[in-house]
Amino acid sequence: STFYQECEIAGNDCNDGEKIDDNGFGESPIFDKITRNLKFKNDTRYNFYYDLKVVDEPKPEFNSHPTDQLTFQVRNITSGGSFTKDLSGVNAGDELEFQIYVHNNPRGSVARNTKVGVENWSQGPANSFSIKGFVDADNSDRAKNSVDINLISSLKLNYVNGSAKWSGWPTVLSASFINQPLSDDIITPGGVGIGDQGTFDGCWDFLSKVTFKAKIESVATPTPS
């Protein structure tokens, strides 16, 4: 919990203050409830105290916050669309971009051997695809969902080799990464490791995103003999 108090400096006269409990995700709402748009007063001291206690390390949990994005999304780069879980009217020649969203929610948790991938990638050809992307770790449950892609005819979904990248800051002690290349194994059920040697700390600061691309291509028509 957090304690907030205002004191008049001249007489060291302080109000009773207010204790603000953390929410269910270990986040203090003090900056929303008290100090947002705060107008500082002359000759006034502001006291903030945050209570800490030693507890067992919480279990990592990916993408469960109410404001988190979906774990897996797709967009049509060619038509200029935004990320979504459903695409329609996809045509030959369109380039698609997929995104895997990675946010370990509980503050103080550490996800180990974190991986992202696709459970059921298919090249087709097909009139539609339902593809499931995921993020998990050795000590967490898997977060996953499907994206649905509807095409105008039976076409192929070809992964673009070398297109997989991730950006983020996985731990408080690690460097941040911008468009760090990932293995093409991103589209396999085994996935690929991300983070600081697979480690991801829990908090908004360590949110990361992984992207890769695919091209929609026509099915070759055999030449009559």
Secondary structure, DSSP 8 states (H G I E B T S, - for coil): -EEEEEEETTTTEE---EEE---TTS--THHHHTSTT----TTEEEEEEE-----------BS-STT---SEEEEETTTT---BSEEEEE-TT-EEEEEEEE-B-STT-EE-S-EEEESS-----EEEEEEEEEEE-TTS--EEEEEEEEEEEEEEEEE-TT--EEEE--STTS--EEEEE--GGGGSTT-EE-SBTTBEESSGGG-EEEEEEEEEE--------
